Amino acid sequence: MNKKKVLFLCTGNSCRSQMAEAIVNARLGTFWKAYSAGTHPSDQVHPLAIQVLQEIGIDHSGVPKHLNQFLNDSFDLVITVCDDAAEECPAWFGDGKRVHIGFTDPAKAEGRPEDVLSVFRQVRDQISRQILAYLEDHPS
């Protein structure tokens, strides 16, 4: 059985799209192969994104990538996870379906360290629920 390919897009490719990629590959890897990219990628994956993935048993060693890396690839589905990426997503991703499932940017959370970590956990859990439910409703 061929796996369907999904690309998660956000602006920095440091938090939300990285978490979505890691969660899908860990939980639905039998049916889906997930990738992620950003319209303006950061220098590194946010350390708290890696930490909160590890808390649920997912080791992720991704690096931020620019969406241009995927110019010649085709995807069954492209999911934008931030509003900016939804607006900037180029038309050349037209060979597959494109949907927007937006999440708060945890990298913009402020406050005490434990409060910021809590926001990362909340976004991780929202991604797990919403993205996995969506993909399970669209099996390969």
Secondary structure as the mmCIF struct_conf table of DSSP 4:
data_model
#
loop_
_struct_conf.conf_type_id
_struct_conf.id
_struct_conf.beg_label_comp_id
_struct_conf.beg_label_asym_id
_struct_conf.beg_label_seq_id
_struct_conf.end_label_comp_id
_struct_conf.end_label_asym_id
_struct_conf.end_label_seq_id
HELX_LH_PP_P HELX_LH_PP_P1 ASN A 2 LYS A 3
STRN STRN1 LYS A 4 CYS A 10
BEND BEND1 THR A 11 CYS A 15
HELX_RH_AL_P HELX_RH_AL_P1 ARG A 16 ARG A 27
BEND BEND2 LEU A 28 LEU A 28
TURN_TY1_P TURN_TY1_P1 GLY A 29 PHE A 31
STRN STRN2 TRP A 32 GLY A 38
BEND BEND3 THR A 39 HIS A 40
BEND BEND4 ASP A 43 GLN A 44
HELX_RH_AL_P HELX_RH_AL_P2 PRO A 47 GLU A 55
TURN_TY1_P TURN_TY1_P2 ILE A 56 GLY A 57
STRN STRN3 HIS A 66 HIS A 66
HELX_RH_3T_P HELX_RH_3T_P1 LEU A 67 PHE A 70
TURN_TY1_P TURN_TY1_P3 LEU A 71 ASN A 72
BEND BEND5 ASP A 76 ASP A 76
STRN STRN4 LEU A 77 THR A 80
BEND BEND6 CYS A 82 CYS A 82
HELX_RH_AL_P HELX_RH_AL_P3 ASP A 83 GLU A 88
HELX_RH_3T_P HELX_RH_3T_P2 ALA A 91 PHE A 93
TURN_TY1_P TURN_TY1_P4 GLY A 94 ASP A 95
BEND BEND7 GLY A 96 GLY A 96
STRN STRN5 LYS A 97 HIS A 100
HELX_RH_3T_P HELX_RH_3T_P3 PRO A 106 LYS A 108
BEND BEND8 GLY A 111 ARG A 112
HELX_RH_AL_P HELX_RH_AL_P4 PRO A 113 GLU A 136
TURN_TY1_P TURN_TY1_P5 ASP A 137 ASP A 137
BEND BEND9 HIS A 138 HIS A 138
#
